[in-house]
Amino acid sequence: MSQVGQRERLTQNRIVQLFQQQLKYRYLGDWHDRPNNSNIETEILSTFLRDKQGYSNSLITKALYELNKVAGDQSKSLYDINKQVYSLLRYGVNVKEEVGENTQTVWLINWEEPLENDFAIAEEVTIKGENTKRPDIVLYVNGIALGVLELKRSTVSVSEGIRQNLDNQKSIFIKSFFTTMQFVMAGNDTEGLRYATIETPEKYFLTWKEDTNTDIANPLDKHLLQLCTKKRFLELIHDFIVFDRGIKKVCRHNQYFGVNAAQSYLRRREGGIIWHTQGSGKSLTMVWLTKWIRENITDARVLIITDRDELDKQIENVFKGVNEAIYRTTSGKDLINKLNNTTPWLLCSLIHKFGKKDKPDDADYNSYIEELKRSLPSDFRAKGDTYVFVDECHRTQSGTLHDAMKEILPNAVFIGFTGTPLLKKDKQNSINVFGEYIHTYTFKTAVIDKVVLDLRYEARNVDQNITSQTKIDQWFEAKTRGLTEHAKTQLKKRWGNLQKVLSSKSRLEIIVSDILLDFETKDRLQSGHGNAMLVSGSIYQACKYYDLFQDAGFTKCAIVTSYKPSPKDIKGESTGEEELTEKLRQYEIYQKMLNGKAPEVFEDEVKKKFVEEPAQMKLLIVVDKLLTGFDAPSATYLYIDKTMRDHGLFQAICRVNRLDGEDKEYGYIIDYKDLFKSLEKSINDYTSEAFEDYEPDDIDGLLSDRIAKGRERLENVRESIKALCEPVERPHDTHAYIRYFCGADTENPDIIKENQQQRIALYKYTSALVRAYANLSNDMAEAGYSMAETEVIKQEVKHYEQVRAEVKLASGDYIDLKAYEPAMRHLIDTYIGAEDSEVISAFDDMTLIQLIVERGANAVDALPKGIKQNQKAVAETIENNLRKVIIDQQPTNPKYFDKMSTLLDELIQARKAASQDYKAYLQKIVELSKQVVQPSNSLQYPQSLNSAAKRALYDNLNQDEVLALAIDEAIRKTKKDGWRGSIIKEREVKNVIKQHLNLPEDVERIFEIVKSQSEY
């Protein structure tokens, strides 16, 4: 047995022991060869229900029937089935022992006494599906599969295990096994455990953090001991899972500990403050705490108070999304009426905006309180045990509100929630009002936990004196000095009107030019994967910005503000002069943009496009709107041209800290107001000026200087890629890199797979290096690099990008990675200019093997220079690519492609023995490529076998033409739409094959081939 396999096996053996000896789970065995493994082990569950729960056989039979019926319903989506199964697990199965009798609840899990349940694990659990899969470890509670764990050896990324789990949930694999699954996990000994639930994208898998088991060094063991103790595992499933508008979610550690801490306070009838930074899931923390209150406190009612309309709508949507009916009060009077009645138990109330003229978006706390008091009937007494959640409790006015509410609800318990730190001046007041901090989760911790992204800050000086041609050229040169000459030329062509824009003295026009230049050169903005928001100082200024962007031909932008144009806004504004007044101009620009749509409809459409199609709505110009709330859209760049500070600034910059794409590494803040006065100081301090009213520790690590951090990142990634490539043999040429990253023996079909992790690391580090360099290339001097050092770094980036391109081509990986290329190619063309990027693009529409079939030996000319100059490198590149095609196609026609594999082996041996010259070798590999790609031309098939499926049956049925045609016809008559993955429809297909074949193994073999045919 190879050492590689043993290392992974050792980890699994240790984890199996850990579950048995430390977590006290029963060991069910190695189920590799056990037939009919299932996610509902009926025998184990029946035993538990009878012996432990004391149910009759009749009730057990009916409960099992209901559970299996729901879990086995393949007509629904995995989400819908899983949701229904969860409901049965959480609330029990309602059945009648006999017709006409009362309904009884059969509890599949004993939630009241967690340790009375039967916790067990099985390993190597073979599950039959459309394609059979074998999860490493499955966690069973009372015979129901609730957790699955994929393990990897320490040198293989946990990502591999996560992707394996995600693949397994597809209908072409073992989707039906996941209908009962609550926890989906993957781990190794270096990265520890990552957990999530069904259908969770890789980037949202979580890591548990807890200050226990500190004596255990191995992170995987530690995480499992923290997460999978019997009580904790069931508590997480019972209290911390939610089905939120089509997405199943499980809690992060901060949400779990926040809710747990709050439970302790509420049991003592004490209030307090929960501070969980923006983007860390505060709304769901509220949901889980509310659900706990309802289920654990008699006669409980919950009132959630917000002071912004968007937040009020947001709270309503969150609770409705998780199937909790929440009543949204319409006025202060309505709230008092509802509190005076016993229902509803869950309410939200908005501190109404009474429209101060100078600040139309501010809530008038005093007016709200007055209205509440006026509405109080003489016999008012709030019904029930009331718990009041005050959202965004950092606001100064929340103390006044608290006092008034305390008067109306003297026995209520108050909890304040905030996503931003409390100001120094408010901190003591808030603690006096609500009580101490119940739980905190700061921005810095959230970044470390990868819950939110780090922020890169840059203050930009806008020189209003760019008026002369020389000044314009200098400005352009400074902004583009890291670009290749080709990229600069292309940019200048597209910027014909740049000089015209800059020749005016308008500061706004210079900012527009600056932003447009970013859209041409910055990675996510140029690729259309990311977009930006511009915060303007006023609605009128926002309109001017919009107009300037339109004039510059940048039409994929919109304004979103509270302004609703009305004819009364412009009454008496006409002066008879040609020049429009500010109000008229604002009205005109807005009306033109709305194009006949109502502002609310326009805003919803624009927000939807901004989130779902960033390339079609690249920039939103805002003033106050969309800068707060979890459902405010996320962006990659935030441009600020407005004086902001404290909470407003904190919440605004958190618009860009959300995870929303694999290629988004940071959020960028571009500040045209120099809010931290960093342009005036030699040392950047982002805890002063605009944030001076916060305690420095509360905002530690919130903003980082783009250039300083950019240099640090560039140096780190340079070091990583050099260390990775250190073992490559001299002379470090293309062939040496190919042999190291693809393997020296092209005869061995497994060697490409064995080196896959090294290649993935190479691609990852090279992409990181290109991005780090591109991010800093215009600022290398400011980052402290000399011209000579800058040139060395540029050549390094060019070298490794070339290596990446050649290795990707030589291994055949470029076929699978095509989707990731366009954005990377833009960066290479713009900042590096690697000659081979154009050469590699020849393979965008055609694989190397297809090119060989089309062009013959001349296809070699399309290869990068480093490969085509070395005959061995050419040979190994073609062999690896051909091997990949053969392996990929093998399931569709095993006999034929096994033969092709043998012919390839013979050809490689002949090349190595130097028994033929290079030209003859090339001719033979071209011929073999044609046979692989075009089987119908390579053998003399009978004329009747006019499709790939018929030929595959013929080859694998001992070339029996009559039998192949009979089976083909029977399958075409029998197969139904969507037959793959459906047990009943698959059985029908298998039965018609059985009618023509005697041996069961032949039936299984041909059935697998049939499933691989796209034409069936």
N, C-alpha and C positions, 0 to 999 in steps of 0.2 A: 504493500500500500504506500502511496506517495506521502511524503512528510506534510505536504500542503493539506491534504484531507485530514490527516491525524490532528493537526493543530486545531482545526475547526471542531473536530470530534471531541477533543479534550475539553474545550470550552463548554460544549453541550453536556458532557458527562458531569462537569463541575456544577453547572446550573441545575441539572436534574437532581443532583445531591442536595443543593441548596434548598430547592423546593421541598424535598422530603425531610431533611434533617432540621433546617432552621425555620421554614415557613409551615412545616407539618402538613403538607399536601400528600394525599395518598398517591402512590405510583401505579398507574394502570398498565404500564408496559410500553414496549416498542411495537407500534402498530403498523410497521412497514408492510407486513404480509397479512395482516388481519383483514378479512373481507368485510365489506359493508360498513366501514367507519362512517360516522355521521356527526352532525353538530347537535343532534338530540339522541343521546344514548338511552333508548326507551327502558331497558332493563334496570339501569342505574337509577333513573328518575322514578320509575314505578316503585322500586325498593324504598327509596327515600320517602315518597309520598305515603306509602303504606306503613312502613316501620317507624318512621320518625314523626310524620305529620298525622298519622292515624286516620287517613281517608279510606273509604270503602273501595273495593275493586271497581264498582260501577262508576263512582265519581272519578276515579283515576283514569279509567278507560275514556270517559267523556272529555276530561281535561286534556289528556294526551291527544285525542282526536282534534280538539280545537287548536292546540299548539301546533301540531303537525300540519293542519290545514292552512293556518296562517303562514307558517315558516316555509311551506312547500309551494306557495302560490307564485309560480314563475311568470304570471301574466303582468305582475306589477314590477316597479323599479325596486332596486335593492333598498333605497332609502325608505320607501313606503312599507315594504315588508318588515324591515328592521324596526321601524317605528311601531308597527302593530305588535310585533313580538315583544318589544320593550314594554309596551302597555300591559301585556299579559304577565310579564315578569314582575313589573313594578306594582300593579294593582290586583294581581291574581286573575284566575280564570273563573268566570261566572257560569255555572252549570246546574242543571236540575237532576237529582238522582233518578226520579221517575217523573213522567208527564203529570202535570197538575200539582207537583210539590213545589215548595219554595226554592228559590234560587240560592245556591250556596257558593261561596268563594273558595276555590282550591288555590292555596298559596304554593307556587312552584319553588319559592325561596323563602326561608324563614328570616325576614328582615329584622324582627324583634330580637332574635337571639342568633346573631351571625355565626357563632362558633358551633351551633347545632346543625349547620349545613355540611354537606359532603364535598370537600375541596379536593380536587385530584388533578393530576397532569398525565398526559400521554405524549410520547415523542415519536417522531417520524410517522405522523398520521397520514396515511395514504388516502386521498379523497378522489373518488372517480368523478370526473366532470367531462366537459367536451374534450379537455385535455387534462389528464391526471396530474395532480400536484401533491406535494408532501410537506406540509408545514413542519418546522422543526419541533416546536413544543406547543401544545394546546392546553389551555386552562379550562377545566370543567368544574362547574358548581352544580351538584345534584344531577350530573350527567348532561348538563346543557353547556355547550362551548361558549364561554363568555370572553375568553382572551386568546390571542394567538401571538406567538413570539418567534421571529426569525433571527437566527444568530449568525454572526460572521466572525472570521478570525480577525485578529487585531490589525492586520495589515490591509484588510478590505474595509472600505468605508461602510458605515451604518446605512448610508444612502442606498446601497445595493439591497439591503434587507427591506428597506422601506418600499423600494420600487417592486421588489418581489411580491410584497403584500398587496401593493396596488394592482399589479398584474393579475394576481390570484382572484381579485374581486371582479374581474371582467367576465362576461358571460361565456367567453371562449375558454375560460379555465374553470374555477370552482366558485363562481359567484354565490351559488345556493348555500355553500358552507358558511357564508358570512351573514346570513339572515339573523342569526342569534348573537352575533359578535358585538361586544361592547368596547373592548380594548384591542387595538391593533398595535403591536410593538416590534421593535427591531433593536438589536444591540450588538456591541462587541466590547472587548476588554480595554480598549483605549478611549473610545468616545462615550462609553456607558450606554444607557437605555434611552431610546426616543419612543414616545407613545402618542397615540391619537385614537381616533375611532374610524368607522367605515368611511370610505370615499374622501378622506382628508388628503389634499395635495401635499406633496413632500415638504414644501417650505413651511407648512403649518404643524408639522410634527413637533412635539414639545419635549423638554427635558425637565425632570423633577428636581427641585432644590429644597433641601431641608437640613437643618443643623442637628441631625442625629446620625448614629452609626459612623461617627468621625474616625473611629479606629480602623475602619475598613478602607483599605487603599484602592481596591479595585472598584471603579465607578459603576460597572455593570451589576456587580453583587450588591453594592450599596443602594442603587436605584431600585432593584427588585425587592430588597428587604424593606424599603420605604413604601413602595407602591402596592406590593402584592401581599402584605399581611392580610389575614382573613378579614378582620374588621374594616380596615382601610379600603380594601378592594371592593367590598360590598357597599360601603358608605359612598365611595366615588360613583358607583353605578346608580345607587338609589337617589343621591342628593345632588349630583354634579354632572348630569348629562342633560342636554337640551336638544330638541329638534327645532331649529330656528330657520323658518322660511326656506325649506329645501336643503338645509345643511345640518348635519348632526355634529354637535360640538361637545367636547369634554373640557373640564376646567384646567387652567394653568395653576401652578402651585400658589401664586399670589392670590388668586381668587379663592382657592380652597382655604388657605390660612386666614384670609380676610373674613370670609363668611364664618369660619370656626371661631375666630376671635370675637366677632360680633354676637354669635350665639351665646358666648359666655357672658357678655355684657347684658344682653337682653334677658337672660335668666335671672340676673340680679336687678333687672329693671333700670339699667343705666344706659345713657346715650353716649355718643362720642363721634369721632370723625374718622372716615376711611379715605385716605389719600392714595389713590392708585393713578399713576401718571397717564396722560393722554395716550390712547392707543393700546392700553393694556387690558381692556375688557371690563371697564367699570359698569357698563349697563347690564352685562350678564351677572356680575357680582350682585347687583340689585335684584335681579330675577331670582337667583338661587336663594338669597337671603329671604325674599318675600315668600317663596314657596315653603321654606323651612318654617317661617313664622306661622303660616296658615296651617301647616300640618302638626305643629308642636305646641301652639299656644291657643288655649280655648277662647272662643269668641273674638279672635284677633281680626283687626282691620288695618289696612295699610293705606296711607295717603302719601303720594309723591308730589312734591312741590317744585316747579321750575319757574324760571323768570324770563324765558324766551320762547316764543311760539314754536321755533324749530325744535327746541329741546322737548317741549310738551308733545309735539307730534311724534318725535323720535321715541320717547318713553312709551307712548301708546302703541307705536309700530312694533317695538321690541316685545312687549307683552303679548300683543295679538299674534305676533310671529311664532311665539312658543305656546299658543293656544291657551293663554290666560286672559279671560275677559276683563278688561279694565275700562272703567267709566271715566270719560274725560269731561270734567265739569265745564259748564258754559259761562259761569259768572261766580262772583263771590256768594251771591244769594243762593245759587244752585248748590254750591258746596255745602253751605250751612244746612239747607234742606236735606241733603243726602246724609250728612253726618247725624242729623236728628232722627233719621230712620235707621233701621238695622241693616239695610242693604243699599248699595253694593258693598262687598267687603274690600274691593280694591279700586282706588280712585286716583286720578292725577289732576292737578289744578295748576293753572297758569296765573302768575301774578300779572294781571292785565296791564297792557300798555295804554296809558291814558294820553299818550302823545304829547310829551313836552316838545315844544316847537324846535328848540335848539338841538335836542337829542331825541329824535323820533324813535330810536331803537331801544332807549332805556326804559326799564320797567319803573313805574311809579309805585314804590312800596307803600308809601303813606296812603295814597288813594285806595289801594287794594285793601289795606287794613281797615280804613274807614268804612269801606263798603261791607266788609265782613261784619263789623260791629253793628252797622245800621240794620243788617239783615237778621240779627239774632232775635228770635222770638223770646218772649218772657219765660217760657217754660223750657228753653233750650237745654238739652243735656245730651252730649255726644254718646251714641250707643256703641257698645262694644269696647274692646281693649285696643286702643288706637296707637299705631306706630307711624311716626311721621319721618319720611326721608326728604331731606332738603338737598336737591341737586345743585352743583356749583356753589357750595356753601362758603367758598372763599370770598364771595362778594361782601363788601363792607356792610351793605344794608341787611344782610341775613340776620344780624343781631336784633334789629328792630322787628323784623318779621317774627323771629323766634319768640320774643316777648309777647307780641300780640297773639300768636297762636297758642302760647302757653296759657294766656288768659282764657281763650275760648276752649282749649283742651287741656285743662289743668293736670289730668292724669296721664297724658300721652308721653311716650318715650321718643326722643328726637335723635336721628342719626344724620350727620352731615356727610355728603359725598363730594369729593373734589378731584379733578384731574390735574390741577396745578398746585404748587406750594402756596401756603398762606403767606401773606405779606407780613413783614416784621410788625407793623403797627396793628395788624388785625389778628396776629397769632394769639396773643393773650386773650383778646376779646372773644375770638371764636372758641377757644378752649373753655373760657368761662361760660359761653353760651351753650355749646353742645357737649362739652366734656373733653377728655383727653383723646389723643390719637388711639383709635382701636387697632389700626393696621396701616403701615405705609409701604409703598412700592415706588421708589424714585425712578426718574428718567435714566440715570446712570445704570441702575440695576437692570432695568428693562432692556437697555442696549446690550449689556453683557449677556443677558439671557436670550438675545436675538428676538425679543418680542416686538421691538421697534428698531428702526435703523438709526445709526449715528448721523448727526447733522454736520455739514461742512459750511462754514460761514465765510463770506467775503464782502467787505465794504468796497464799493466802487465809486471812485471820484469822477464826477461828470464835469468836464471842463466846458464851460459855456462859451469859450472863446475859440472854438474850432471854426474859424471863418476862412482862413486862407487855404489855397490849394496845398501848400506845403504842410500846413497843420493837418489837413485831412489825410494826406499821404502818411504822415508820421503816425497819426492815430490808427490808421488801417494796418500799418506795419507792426505797431506795438501789439495790436489785437490778434495778429495772425503770424507772429514771428516763428512759431513752432511748426507751421504748416509746410508741406512740400510745395515746391514751385508750381507743380501742376495744379495742386489744390487751390493755391492762391490765384492762379490764372483763371480757373473755373469760377472761383468766388467773385472775382472782379467782373467777369462777364455777366454774372447774375445780378451784379450790383451797379448796373449802369446809372441808376438814379441816386446812388449813395452820396455823390458830391452835392447834388441838388438838395438832398435832405439835410446834409450837414452844413450847407452854406448859410442856412438861417441861424439865428442866434437862440433858437428855442431849445431850452433844456429838455423838454419832453421829446423833441425830435431826436436828440442825441441818445436818450434812453431807449427809444423805439429802435434806433439803428443798432444799439448795443445788444438788445434782446434778439433782434433778427439775426445778428451775427452768431449768437449762441445757438439759435435754431439751425443754422447752417453747419456748425462745427461741433457742438456738444453731442455726445454719444446718444443718449436716450431721446433727446429732442429731435435730432436729425433722423433717427430711425423710425420715429412715430410710435415707439413703444411707451414713451413717457410724455408728459405735457407739463404746463406751467400755469401758475396764477400770478397775476400782478395786482398788488394791493395799492390802490390809489387813494389820495388824500380827500377826494370829494367826488360826488356824482358827476359834477361838471367836468372835473379833470379826467374822470374815467371815460366820459364821452369824447373828450379831446384825444385821449390815447387811442380809443377805438377808431376814430376818424383817421388818425395818422397811420395806423396799421392797415386800414383799408386802402389809403392812398399809396402805400408801399406794396400793394398787391398781396398782402397777408390777410386772407379772408377767413381763415379757419379760427376765428376768435369771436368772443361775445362778451357783453357786459352783463353781470348779474348783480343787481342792487335792489334796494327796497322801493326805488322810484317807479311810479306808475303814471305815465304821461296822461294828462287830462287837459282839455281845452281851457279849464279855469286857471291852469298854471301859467298860461301865456296871455291871460286877459290883461289888457292895458300895457303890454310889453312892446308893441310896435312903435317905433320912433320916427318912421319915415326915412331913416337913414339906410344905406346899403348894408352897413355892418349890423349883424344880428346881436341882440343882447344875449347874456349868458343863458337866461331861461329859455329864450326862443331857440337858441342853438342846441341846447341840451334836449329840448322837446323834439326838435327836427331830427337829430341824430338817433335818438331812441326810437322814434316812430319808424324811421327808415330801417333800423335793425329789426324791429319787431315784425315788420312787413305784414301788418294786419292781424297778427296773433295776439291773444291776451297775454299779458306779462307772465302770469302763472304758468300757462301752457308752454310759452317760449322757454321759461326757466327750466321746467321739467325736461323738455326735449334736449336742451343744451347740456344739462347736468348728465343726462343719460348717455349722450354722445361722448362727453368728456371722460366718463368712466369706462364705457364699453368700447368706444372707437376713438382712442386718443389721437390717432393720426388724422381724424376728421374734425376734431375740435381741440386745437393745440394749446389755446390760451384763453383763460377766463380773466376778465378784468373785474375786480371786486372792490368794495369799500369796507363793509362790515360783514355782509352776508357770506355764508359758506366757510367762515373761518372757525366755527365751533361746531361741536356735535359729532358723534361717531359716524353719522351717515353723510357728513360733508365730504365732498370728493377728495381723493388723495392725488397728489401731484409729485413730480420729481424736483422741480425748481419753484421757489417762491421768490418773486421779485418784490421788494418793499420800497414804495415811494410815499410813505405816510409816516408821520410821527406816531410811534406806538411805544407802549411800555407795559411792564408787569404782566397781568393775566392775559390781556388782549394780545400782546406780542407772543407770550408763551403758547397760547392756544393756536395762534396763526402759524407759528413755525412748525407746530406739530402736524400741520397739513401734509408735510413732506416726509414724515418719519415712518409712514406705513409701509409694510411689506406688500408690494404689488407687482411682482415680476422677478424672475430669476436674475435678470440683468440689472436690477436696481440695487446698487450697493450702498448708496448714501442718499440723504435728502440734502438739497443745496439751497442755501439762503443767500440771495444777492441783495445787499442793502445799499440803496442809493441815498439814504438819509444819514448814514454813519451813526446809527443809534447808540453805538458803544464808544464813539469818538476814537475808534481804532486808527483812523487815518492820521490823527494828531499825536498818537503815542507810539513809542518804540516797542512797548510790551503790550500785547493784547490781553485784556482782562474782560471776559464776557460775563462777569458777575457784578459789574459796576454799571453806571449810567442808566440805561433803560431797564436794568434789572437791580438797581441799587436798593430797592425796597424789599428785596428778598434776602433771607439768610443765605450767605454764600454756599453753605453745605447743602441747602435744599435744591440748588440748581447746578451743583457741581457736575461737570461733564456734559452739560446740555449742548453747548456749541463748541466746535473746534475750528481753529484757523485752517482754511482750505489749503493754503500753500505749505504751512508747517506739517500738517498731517499728510499732505500729498507726498512730500519728500520722504517722510517716515515709511509710508506705504510702498513707495517705489523701491526704497532700499531693501525693505523686507522681502518683496517679491523677487527682486534681483538675486538675493541670497538664496531663496527657496529654489529657484529654477537652476541656479548653478550647482547647488547641492544635489538636485535630482539628476543632473546630466554628468556629474563628476565621474561615474564609473564608465562612461562611453570611451571606447578605446581610441587611442591616437591613430590616425591624424585628425580625429574629430570631423571626418568628412561625412557626406550624405550616407554612404554605405555603412559606416560605423554606427551612425544613429539608427539606421533602419534595422541593423542586426541587433542592437541593444533593445530597441523598443518593440520590434515585431518578432524577434527570435531569429536565431541563426539557421534553424533547420526548417525549410518550407515543406519538407515531406511530412512533418508532424502536424496534423490538423489541430491539435490541442494547444500548440505553442503560442499561437496568436491570442488565444483566450487567456492563457496563463500570464501573458504580459499586458493584459488589458488595463489593469489598475495603474501600471506605470504610464501607459499612454494617456489614460484619463487625467492623471496628475500633470503630464506634460501639456495637454490641451488647456487644463484649468489654469496652470501657472502662466502659460503664454498669454491667454486671454487677459488674466489679471495684470500681466506686465504691460501689454498693449494699452489697456485701459488706464493703468496708473501713469504711464508715460504720456498718453494723449491728454489726460487731465491736467498735466503740469507743463506740457511742452511749450506753451506760450509764456510760461513764468519760470523757466529754468534758472535764469539769473537771480530773480527774487528769491528762489528757493536755495540759493547759495552755490550753484554749480558754475564752474568756469566754462568758457567756450569749448575748451579741449575736453572737459569732462562730459559736457552735453553731447558732443560728437561721439564720444566713446559709448555713451548710453544709447544713443540713437542707433549705432551700429549693432549693439547687443540686441536691442529689440528687433531689429531687422533680421539678425541672424536666427534668433529663436523662433520668430514668426515663420521664417523659411523652413526651419527644422520641423515645426509643427505641420506646415502644409505638406511637406514631403512624407512625413511619417503617416499622416492621415491618408494620403493617397496610397502609400506602400502597403498599409494594413487593410485598406478597403473601408476604414471607419468613416471616410468622408461622405459615404452614401447615407449613413444613419444621422450624421450631424449637419446635414444640409440646411435644416431649418434655422440653425444658429448662426449661419454665415453672413447674411446681408449686413447686419449692424457691424460685425467685426471687419468686414471688407471695407466699409465706409471709413472706419478708424485707420485701417492700414493705408488706404489710398490718401487719406487726409494728412496723416502725421508721419508715416514711415516711408511709403512709396516702394514697398518690396516688389522687385520686378516680377516675382512669380505669382503675385496675386492675380494678375490678368491671365497667366497661363493656367492656374488652377480653375479659373472661372470657366474654362473650356469644358470642365466636367460638371457644370451646373445642370445641364439638360441631358447628359448622357454619362453612363458609367464608363470606366476605363475599358471594361470587357466589351461593352456595346461599341465603343469607338474602334476597338481592335477588329471586331466583326465587320464594321463598316469600312474602315480604312486599311485593314491588313497591317503589315509590318510598319507602314508609315505612321501608325498611331503613336509610335514611340516618340516621334517628333513633337507631340503635344505634351510630353512629360516635362516637368521642371528640369532646368539645366543640371542641377546637382545629381539627379537620378539618371538622365539620359547619357551623361558623360561616362557612366560606369556600367559596364555590361552586366556585372553581377547584380547591381542595384536594380537595373531594368528587369532582369529575369525574376528576382525575388518579389518585386512589386507586382508583376503580372501574375506570378504563381499565387501570391497571397490573395489577390483580388479574385482569381479564378476559383481558388479553394472556397472563398466566402460564398460565391454564387452557388457552387456545388452543394455546400452544407445547407444554405438557405432553401434550395430547391429539392433537396433529398426526400423530405416527407411526401412530396407530390408524386414521386416515381422512384422508390428506393432502388429497384433493380437497375434502372438506367443510370442513375447518378452514382451508384456504387461503382459501376463500370467506368464512368467518367473519372471518378476519384482514383481508381487503379491506373488508368491511362496517364493521369497527371503525375502520379508517383513514379511511373516508369520514365516519363519525360524528365523529371527532376534528377533521377538517378543517372540518366544518360548525360545530362548537362554536367553533373558533378564529376562524372568519370571522363569528361572532355572527349567523349566518343564522337562528337559532331561539332561542326563549327557554329559560330554564333548565328549566322544567317539561316542555316538549316534549322537550328533550334527555334528561331523566331517564326519560321514558316510553319513548323509543327505546332507551336503553341497557338498560332493564329487558327490553324485547322481545328485544334481541340476546342478553342473558345467558340468556334462556330457550332461545333457539335453540342456544346453545353447550352448555348443560348437558343439554338434552332434545332431541337431534337428531330423535328419532322423532316428536316433535309438530310439528317446524318445517317439514317438507316432506311432501308427499303421497307416501309410499312405497307401493308395491304391498303388499297385505295379506300376501303370502307372506314378506316380508322382516321376520320377527318377532324378529330379534336384532341387536345392534350389529354383530357380525361379518358377517352377511349384508348389512346396509346398507352397511358399509365396502367390501365386495367390489363391490356394485352401483354405488356412487359412483365407484369407481376402475376399473371395467370399462365405461366409457361407458354406464352405466345399462342394462346388458344383464341383465335379470332371470333369464333361463334359464341363462346362463353363470355368474352369481353363485351360483345355487342348486346347479348341478352341481359347481362347485369346492368349495363349502361341504360338500356331502354326501361328496365324495371325501376331503376332509381329515378329516372326522369318522370315516370308516371306516378311514383309514390311520394316523392319529397314534397313537403309543404313549405310555404314561406317561413323563414326564421326557424328552420328545423334544428339548426345547431344550437346546443345548449338547452333544448327542451327534451326532457327524458322521454316523454311519450312519442314525440315526432321522430326522435333518434331511433327509438325502438322499432318504429314502422320501417325505417330505412334498413336497419340491421336485419329485420325479418325477411325482406325481399332478397337480401344477399344470401341469407341462410337457405333459401329455397334452391339456390344454385350450387352451394358448396357444402361439403359434408363435415369437414373438420372444424371444430370451434375456433382453433388458433388461426385457421385460414380466414374465417369470417371476421375475426377481430382485426387481422392484418389488413384485409381489403377495406374494412369499414374505416380504419384510420386513414388510408390512402384517399378514400372517397371524401372524407371530411376536409382533406387538404385541397380539394379541387375547387377553384373559384367558380367554375361553370355550373356546379351543382348548387 
